[in-house]
Amino acid sequence: MERLLRIAHAIDGAIDLLGRALAWLTLAMVLIGGFNALSRYAGRFTGVTLSSNAYIELQWYLFSLLFLLGASYALRHNVHVRVDVLYGRLGEKGKAAIDVAGTVLFLVPFCVLLAWISLPSVISSWQVLESSPDPGGLPRYPIKTVFPVAIVLVLVQGLSELLKRVAVLRGKRPTGAESDLEASSRSGLA
């Protein structure tokens, strides 16, 4: 079990690294959005067109990256949406049991299904090198590739969470600053 927990913590570290990188994408997205807005207004006064569909689509693509790739980070830090009727009143082992059942019955099958269903669309997009129908737009096939990648990242993080919850059910305390279950209970996000 210790070896599996080390794997889980390595996954957690990689997802945390991804989350820190995504924070910089937020800044880029805001700067590009600000540039788009300012350039549209400046163009009205100067007659020079600085804005383009590529910048607008780039902003959408960055948002898509944040949303899709950020899902695994949200799962890692237990800040995803949770419908809590009973969960918040349970102890650590009760919460771990619900998390194990939810991961095995819902998260894993859902991720596998989504990844499987999305692959034909991604492959088709790459075969034709799909591009935006808008003038000056960006290629679509790279951003479409992110969807199955993001789903696989959520699946991998889900397996990490599963390993940690199984350890809790076995009476082992996952190593780290604190248990994810305790942190979510304190923050009111559980």
C-alpha positions as CSV (number, residue, x, y, z in Angstrom):
1,M,0.0,0.0,0.0
2,E,2.9,2.4,0.7
3,R,4.1,2.0,-2.8
4,L,0.7,2.8,-4.2
5,L,0.5,5.9,-1.9
6,R,3.8,7.1,-3.3
7,I,2.4,6.8,-6.8
8,A,-0.7,8.7,-5.6
9,H,1.4,11.5,-4.2
10,A,3.5,11.6,-7.4
11,I,0.3,12.1,-9.4
12,D,-0.8,14.8,-6.9
13,G,2.6,16.6,-7.4
14,A,2.2,16.5,-11.1
15,I,-1.3,17.9,-11.0
16,D,-0.2,20.6,-8.6
17,L,2.5,21.6,-11.1
18,L,-0.1,21.7,-13.8
19,G,-2.3,23.9,-11.7
20,R,0.5,26.4,-11.1
21,A,1.1,26.5,-14.8
22,L,-2.6,27.1,-15.5
23,A,-2.6,30.1,-13.2
24,W,-0.3,31.8,-15.7
25,L,-2.7,31.0,-18.5
26,T,-5.3,33.0,-16.6
27,L,-3.1,36.0,-16.7
28,A,-2.5,35.5,-20.5
29,M,-6.2,35.1,-21.1
30,V,-7.0,38.4,-19.2
31,L,-4.2,40.3,-21.0
32,I,-5.4,39.1,-24.4
33,G,-9.0,39.9,-23.6
34,G,-8.0,43.4,-22.5
35,F,-6.0,43.9,-25.6
36,N,-8.9,42.8,-27.7
37,A,-11.3,45.2,-26.0
38,L,-8.9,48.1,-26.2
39,S,-7.9,47.5,-29.8
40,R,-11.5,47.4,-30.9
41,Y,-12.1,50.8,-29.3
42,A,-8.8,52.2,-30.5
43,G,-9.6,51.1,-34.0
44,R,-12.8,53.1,-34.0
45,F,-10.8,56.3,-33.3
46,T,-7.7,55.6,-35.4
47,G,-9.1,53.7,-38.3
48,V,-6.5,51.0,-37.8
49,T,-7.7,47.5,-37.1
50,L,-5.6,45.9,-34.4
51,S,-8.1,43.2,-33.3
52,S,-8.5,39.9,-35.1
53,N,-10.5,36.7,-34.8
54,A,-7.3,34.9,-33.9
55,Y,-7.0,36.9,-30.7
56,I,-10.6,36.3,-29.8
57,E,-10.3,32.6,-30.5
58,L,-7.0,32.5,-28.6
59,Q,-8.8,33.9,-25.6
60,W,-11.5,31.2,-25.9
61,Y,-8.8,28.5,-26.3
62,L,-7.0,29.6,-23.1
63,F,-10.3,29.6,-21.2
64,S,-11.0,26.0,-22.6
65,L,-7.5,25.0,-21.4
66,L,-8.2,26.4,-17.9
67,F,-11.5,24.8,-17.6
68,L,-10.6,21.4,-19.0
69,L,-7.2,21.0,-17.5
70,G,-8.2,22.6,-14.3
71,A,-10.8,19.9,-13.6
72,S,-8.0,17.5,-12.4
73,Y,-6.6,20.2,-10.2
74,A,-10.1,20.9,-8.7
75,L,-10.5,17.2,-8.0
76,R,-7.0,17.1,-6.4
77,H,-7.9,19.9,-4.0
78,N,-11.5,18.7,-3.4
79,V,-13.0,22.0,-4.6
80,H,-15.3,20.5,-7.2
81,V,-19.0,20.7,-6.8
82,R,-20.4,18.2,-4.4
83,V,-24.0,17.5,-3.5
84,D,-23.8,17.2,0.2
85,V,-26.8,15.7,2.1
86,L,-25.0,13.3,4.4
87,Y,-21.3,13.6,3.6
88,G,-20.5,16.6,5.8
89,R,-21.7,14.8,8.9
90,L,-19.7,11.7,8.4
91,G,-16.3,10.9,9.9
92,E,-13.1,10.4,7.8
93,K,-13.8,6.7,7.1
94,G,-17.4,7.4,6.1
95,K,-16.3,10.1,3.7
96,A,-13.6,7.8,2.3
97,A,-16.2,5.0,1.7
98,I,-18.5,7.4,-0.2
99,D,-15.5,8.7,-2.2
100,V,-14.4,5.2,-3.1
101,A,-17.9,4.2,-4.2
102,G,-18.4,7.4,-6.2
103,T,-15.0,7.0,-7.9
104,V,-15.5,3.4,-8.8
105,L,-19.2,3.6,-9.8
106,F,-19.3,7.0,-11.4
107,L,-16.0,8.8,-12.0
108,V,-14.0,6.0,-13.6
109,P,-16.8,4.8,-15.9
110,F,-17.7,8.4,-16.9
111,C,-14.1,9.3,-17.7
112,V,-13.5,6.1,-19.7
113,L,-16.8,6.7,-21.7
114,L,-16.0,10.4,-22.4
115,A,-12.5,9.7,-23.5
116,W,-13.7,6.8,-25.8
117,I,-16.5,8.9,-27.3
118,S,-14.3,12.0,-27.9
119,L,-11.6,10.1,-29.8
120,P,-13.4,9.8,-33.2
121,S,-14.0,13.5,-33.2
122,V,-10.4,14.3,-32.4
123,I,-9.1,11.9,-35.0
124,S,-11.4,13.3,-37.6
125,S,-10.3,16.8,-36.7
126,W,-6.7,15.9,-37.1
127,Q,-7.3,14.1,-40.4
128,V,-8.7,17.2,-42.1
129,L,-6.6,19.7,-40.0
130,E,-9.8,21.4,-39.0
131,S,-9.7,25.2,-38.8
132,S,-12.0,27.9,-37.7
133,P,-14.6,29.0,-40.2
134,D,-13.9,32.6,-39.3
135,P,-11.4,34.6,-41.3
136,G,-8.1,34.7,-39.6
137,G,-9.2,32.1,-37.1
138,L,-7.1,29.4,-35.4
139,P,-6.8,25.7,-36.1
140,R,-9.3,23.7,-34.1
141,Y,-7.6,20.3,-34.0
142,P,-5.1,21.1,-31.3
143,I,-7.8,22.4,-28.9
144,K,-10.0,19.4,-29.6
145,T,-7.1,17.2,-28.6
146,V,-7.2,18.7,-25.1
147,F,-10.6,17.2,-24.3
148,P,-9.6,13.6,-24.1
149,V,-6.2,14.6,-22.5
150,A,-8.1,16.5,-19.8
151,I,-10.5,13.5,-19.2
152,V,-7.5,11.2,-18.8
153,L,-5.9,13.6,-16.3
154,V,-9.2,13.6,-14.3
155,L,-9.2,9.8,-14.4
156,V,-5.6,9.6,-13.2
157,Q,-6.2,12.1,-10.4
158,G,-9.4,10.1,-9.6
159,L,-7.3,7.0,-9.2
160,S,-4.9,8.9,-7.0
161,E,-7.8,9.9,-4.8
162,L,-9.1,6.4,-4.8
163,L,-5.8,5.0,-3.5
164,K,-5.7,7.6,-0.7
165,R,-9.3,6.8,0.3
166,V,-8.7,3.1,0.3
167,A,-5.7,3.7,2.6
168,V,-8.0,5.6,5.0
169,L,-10.4,2.7,5.0
170,R,-7.5,0.4,5.8
171,G,-6.6,2.6,8.8
172,K,-3.6,4.2,7.2
173,R,-3.1,7.9,7.2
174,P,-2.1,9.3,3.8
175,T,1.1,11.3,4.2
176,G,1.2,15.0,3.5
177,A,0.5,18.2,5.3
178,E,-3.1,17.1,6.0
179,S,-5.8,14.8,4.8
180,D,-7.7,16.1,1.9
181,L,-10.9,15.0,3.7
182,E,-10.0,17.1,6.7
183,A,-9.2,20.1,4.6
184,S,-12.5,19.9,2.7
185,S,-14.5,19.5,5.9
186,R,-12.8,22.6,7.4
187,S,-13.2,24.7,4.4
188,G,-16.9,23.9,4.0
189,L,-16.4,22.6,0.5
190,A,-17.3,19.0,1.3
